[in-house]
């Protein structure tokens, strides 16, 4: 059966955005650092600011939002890895935190990969910002890689 009609009342899951890191960023030891997702693949409502790395709920768009984040820190030695934590800040305060996974490569190098998903109930004007913390003892890099380092969100149809 081929549907040829029109669906009405189904809702609209915008705003919707997807950003990635187009430049390498150094993440210092034992600091909460805002992640520079500085390039957008999509932004339906111009709600993500690629200059200050923040999503702001537009007027009239309050509701439940689904957010995801993927971050890889590179160039750890196998003995360095301690803790990597990705946080989403809501209006300047930590809303939720996710811990990373240590990954060892065949060549003896290692990295940390954190992927996370959450849903938040937001009001118009609320901001969501991505942060990262690592305590390896040294600075490590988030590389400019489209598929390894992404941050996005969508309003959920309710």
Helices and strands as residue ranges (DSSP letters): E 16-20, E 25-27, E 33-34, E 39-43, E 48-49, E 54-56, E 63-77, E 84-90, E 93-99, E 101-104, E 109-122, E 127-134, E 140-142, E 150-155
